[in-house]
């Protein structure tokens, strides 16, 4: 549906896009039961992270998150002259209690990726509610929910009601890049109180979301079949990888996202480089301090079979790993 809508819109690309994303916000309003002025549309959710930093951070301020999470968090923090405080993960999960211990009078923003990238783990509903009850109301808590459509856990926190009831310091981020398959268009959105969205809008550039991205995103929201097929593919793909990793004697982290973190028993960087030589690209995790891990995104069954075949050969022969 997104492709058809964008093809039809090609004849109008000579016109500037709607700077307020009116039609996309209207459709999101219907989808999530919020008013249009509770949405901020960005050039990917990355841009909204940057807007949060620009709007609320000054030199000397603090941002708290995990030491093993989305790499954009420290980048947008440091770009504003603020200090990024990385709290160590615990059992590959955000340690919310340890984050609370780091809060002081200079803390302005807390970033929580749920499910987390790159571990695929999540923080439970009861943990989040206890956490939110203890966070000062003048600190913004950003829940980055890019992978939420892949979640199957029953105790995962669905926080939209906090936005609906007007909690002023919570913002939820979503993206069209993952489950809706529009990564190349770069479009994401934030949901928050009217006041918070209005404040962020003051630092947003006009025409930040292009015409094709708006058209494609709006159509994608109506493509229930595509979303269902994607979620089914990811669910089955996770189980396939779990089974194959177990057969190979490799430990892995159970995931609620569209990727799996696996321990390959040696340098993840060298394993990933050897896989590239076989035409398979995965993510090495040494940048997160997880030197013996790689992260593999779930694709089609054929792609996963090709990955497993290549991984077996690389690990068995030790190609390029010495």
N, C-alpha and C positions, 0 to 999 in steps of 0.2 A: 504493500500500500504506500509506503514511503517513496519507493522508486517511481511509482505511477504519479504520485502527487508532484514530485520534483520535476519529472519530465514535462508535465502540464504547465509548470511554473517557469520553465526555461524562457519562454517568450517575454517574461517581465524582468529579466535580470538586469536590464538597463536602468531600472528604477531602484532607488535606495530602499533598503528594508525598512520595515516598521520599527522605529527606534524604541517603542514601548512594548513590542512583542504582544500586541493586544490579543490577537486571535489565539496564539499559543497559550497565553495566560488564561483566556476564557475557557479553553479546553481543559487545562490543568485544574482550573477552579471546579469544573464539573467532575473531574476524576477524583479529586481529593477532598471536596467539600469545604474549601476555603475560599475567601474572597480573592479577586484578582490582585489586590494590592498586598497580598501576603506571599507573593511569588517574586523572585528575582531570577531572571534568565541570564545565563552567562555563556561565554565562549568556552564551553566545557566547565565542569565544576571547579577546575583549577583556577579559573578566573575569579570565581566567587571566593575561594580561599584567599586569593590575593587582595580582593576588595575588603574582606574582613580585616586583614592585616593593615591595609592602608587606612581604613576608617578608624581603627581602634588602638593601634600601636604607636607608641613614641619610643624614642631612645631610652633605654633603661627599663622598659616594661618587660614582662615575662609571659611566655607561652609554654604550656605544659602538654606533653603528649607521651607517647611510648618511644623507646629507643629502637623499636623494630616496627615501623609503620610507614605510611606513605611519605616518600622523600620530599614532597612539595612542602610539607609542614615546616621543616626547619628553613627551607629556602625563602618562603614568604616572610617568615619571622625575621631572619637575618637581614633581608632586604630593607626592612623598616628600622634597623638598628636596635631591635629588641633581642632579648636573650631567650634561647630555646632550651627548655629543660626536658631532657629525655629520661623518662622513668623506665627502668628495666622491666621487660616482660616477665611474667610468671607462668610457667607451663605453656609458653607460646601465646599467652593471653594478656590483654591489658590488665594491669594491677591497679584497680580504681582506688583502693585504700592507700596505696603508696602515692598516687597522684594527689589525693586529698592532703597528704602530709607535706606536699611541696607547695601548697597554696600559701601565698603571703599577700601583703598589701600592694605589691607590684604586679600581681597576676591579672592579666586581662582576658586571655582566651585559653580554653582547653579544647584540643582537637582529639576526637575519638573516632577512629575508623571502625565501623561495625556493620558487617564482618571486616576483619582487619586484612589489610594488604601489607605484607606478603604471606601471612601465616594461614589465613582462611578461618581463623577462630573468631569467637564472638563473646561479648559480655552479656550475661543473662538479664532478664527483665527485673528480677528482684535486686540484683547488684546495682543496676542502673537507677532504680527508684531510690534505693538507700543513698547512693552517690549524689543524686540530684538534691535530695533533702538536706545535704550537708554543704553543698557548694554555695558560696555567697551569691546573692542575686545580682550583683554588679559585675559578675564574671560571665562572659559569653561561653556557652558550651556548644560546640559544633559537632554534630554527629554526621559523619561522612558515610552515607549509606549507599555507596555506588553499587554494591553487590547484593542488595537486599532481596532482589527478585529470585535469587538462587537459594535462599534460606529455606531449610526444611525443619529446623529445630523448633520444637513446640514452646520453648521458654525464651525465645528471642523477643527483645523488647520492641514493640511497635509504638513509637513515640508521637505519632501524629496528633493524638488527643492533647498533648501538652501545648502544641501550637494552636489547636482549635480553642483551647481554654485560655489562651492569651498569655502563656508564660513568656515574659519579655526577653529572657536571656538564652533561649534555645533556638538554634537554627538547624534544620535538617537539609542535607545535600543529597541530591539524586542526579543521575546522568542518563543520557540516551546512548552512551557509548558501549554499554555492556549487554544487558539482556535484550535491548531493542536494536542492537546491531548497527548503530550509526556513529561509530568512533571517528570516522573520517570527517564528519560534519562539525565536530566540536560543539556540542550543545549540552548544557546541564542546567539545573535549577536549584534554588534554595527556597525553603518554606519556613517562615518565621512570623512574628508579630508584625503588624502594619508599621509600627514605629521603627523596628529594626530594619525592615526592608526599605523604608523611606530613607533612613540614614545611609544605608549602603548605596542606594541609588544616587546619592550626591557625589560619590567618587567613581561612578560607572561612566565609561566613555559612551557617547551616543553611537548607535549602529554597531554595537559590540557583537551582535548575533546576526549573521548574514541571512539573506532572504531564503536561500535553499535550505538552510538549517532549520529555520522556523517552519517552513512548509513540510519538510520531511518529518520533523519531530511531532508536529500536530497529527499527521497521518499515522505515524507509528503508534500513537496512543490508542488508535482504533483497531490495530492489527492484533487481535487476541490470538489468532491461530499461530502467527509467527512467534509470539511470546511463549505460548504453550509448547510449541515444538522446540524452542531454544531451551526452555527450562527442563524439558524431558531429556534432551540431548546431554545437558550438563549433568543432570542427576544420574543418568546411566553411565556417563563417562567417568564420573567420580568413582562409582562402584567398580567399573572396569579397571581403573588405575589401582584402586585399593587391592583388588584381587591379584593383579599382576605383580605389584610391589611385594605383597605378602609371599607369593610364590618365589620371588627373587631374593627373599630374605632382607628386604629393605624396609626400614622403619619410615613412617610418614605421619603427617599431622592431619587428622580428620578436618575436612574443610566444609564451610557453608558458602563458599564462593565458587567461581568457575576456574579454579586452579588448585593444585595440590603441591604442598611443600614436602620434598622427599630427601632423606638422608642417603647420600650415595657412597659414604664410607671413605671418601678421599676428597681431594680438592674439587669443590663444585665448579670453580672457574675452569679448571682443566677439563673436567667432564663436559661442560657446556661448550668449550672450544672444540673438543673432539666431536661432539654432536653436530656442530655447525659444519664440520667437514663432511658430514653425511647428510647435509641438507635439512637438519632439524635445529630450530632455534628455541632455546629455553633460557631462563633467567638464572644467572649465578647469584648467590646470596651473600658473597663476601662483603658487599657494601653494608650489610646489616650485621656483620659479625658472625654469620652462620656459614662458615667457610666450607663445611662439608655438605651443604644442601644446594639443591636446585629447585626452582619453581617452574612447574609445567602448566600451561593453560590448556583447558579442555577444548578440543576441537571435534571434528567428525570422528567416527569410529575408525575410518581408514587412517586418518592422521595420527590417532592414538596408537594404532597398531604399528605404524611406521616408527613412531617414537620409541615404543617398547622394544621393537626389533633392533633399532640402532643402539639403544641404551644397553641392551644385553651384550651386544658385540663390543661396545666401548669398555664396559666393565670387565668382560671376560678376557679381552685381549690387552687391556690397559693401553689402548692406542693413545699416543700423545699425552700420557699421564705421568710420565717419568720426569 
